[in-house]
Amino acid sequence: MTSSALDVLAIGNAIVDVLSRAEEDVLARHGMVKGGMALIDEARAEEVYAAMGPGTEASGGSAANTAAGIASLGGRAGFVGRVKADTLGTVFGHDIRAAGVAYATAAAT
């Protein structure tokens, strides 16, 4: 039996949630459902960002969250999932590494 560098390797979507307070009319104007979640493309993200107030970014995704949980319990976890070479991609990379997860996937341009 051989030893490996990691206990778990998680493969999944690298996601950054952006949480922001909004009035009902803002949601309606942008076709959003209160309490809902939607994956959006870059053009839609820029449109929503321009209309919203201050936000909070939270890195996640089920595979990344699992890897972070394993690392928090003392396990050796790695994550494979691609982000874009932009601000949110940098946030995700920082957060997952700060959680103690090995993450070396190159960002997309």
GULUM-496336 format. One record per residue (C-alpha): x, y, z. Coordinates in pm, whole numbers, padded with zeros to 5 digits, always signed. Layout:
REM residues N
XYZ
...
***
This chain:
REM residues 109
+00000+00000+00000
+00134+00343-00096
+00077+00684+00053
-00072+00965-00157
-00023+01339-00123
-00400+01395-00079
-00675+01218+00108
-00943+01358-00126
-00939+01526-00465
-01260+01716-00541
-01348+01809-00899
-01628+02056-00967
-01744+02404-01050
-01552+02689-00891
-01830+02925-00787
-01832+03265-00621
-02169+03371-00483
-02236+03744-00466
-02482+03846-00195
-02644+04189-00199
-02954+04356-00055
-03202+04484-00312
-03543+04646-00316
-03834+04457-00472
-03848+04690-00774
-03482+04619-00858
-03550+04246-00857
-03859+04287-01074
-03678+04515-01319
-03411+04250-01371
-03644+03950-01378
-03508+03804-01055
-03698+03594-00802
-03653+03690-00436
-03453+03421-00258
-03361+03257-00588
-03031+03161-00741
-02926+03165-01105
-02604+03089-01287
-02539+03375-01528
-02298+03461-01806
-02047+03745-01803
-02270+03997-01985
-02557+03939-01741
-02318+03962-01445
-02194+04302-01561
-02554+04423-01605
-02654+04309-01255
-02333+04442-01093
-02396+04785-01244
-02746+04794-01092
-02678+04651-00747
-02551+04805-00427
-02261+04680-00216
-02213+04303-00217
-02033+04028-00035
-01848+03755-00223
-01848+03400-00087
-01647+03128-00258
-01810+02791-00287
-01952+02519-00502
-02032+02177-00361
-01698+02015-00449
-01494+02313-00327
-01697+02332-00006
-01641+01960+00052
-01265+02001+00004
-01262+02297+00244
-01456+02096+00501
-01210+01806+00478
-00917+02046+00519
-01084+02206+00822
-01096+01861+00985
-00725+01802+00924
-00753+01608+00599
-00538+01671+00295
-00770+01792+00020
-00721+01924-00330
-00961+02088-00572
-00974+02099-00952
-01203+02359-01108
-01133+02650-01339
-01197+03017-01273
-01144+03315-01499
-00842+03542-01459
-01050+03823-01308
-01134+03967-00966
-01378+03692-00865
-01140+03424-00991
-00869+03574-00770
-01110+03579-00474
-01194+03211-00526
-00828+03107-00555
-00736+03298-00242
-01026+03161-00039
-00976+02795-00127
-00601+02810-00061
-00660+02999+00266
-00889+02713+00370
-00592+02477+00337
-00693+02316+00008
-00436+02244-00263
-00546+02436-00574
-00320+02480-00876
-00558+02497-01172
-00456+02776-01408
-00712+03053-01457
-00879+03091-01796
-00812+03409-01992
***
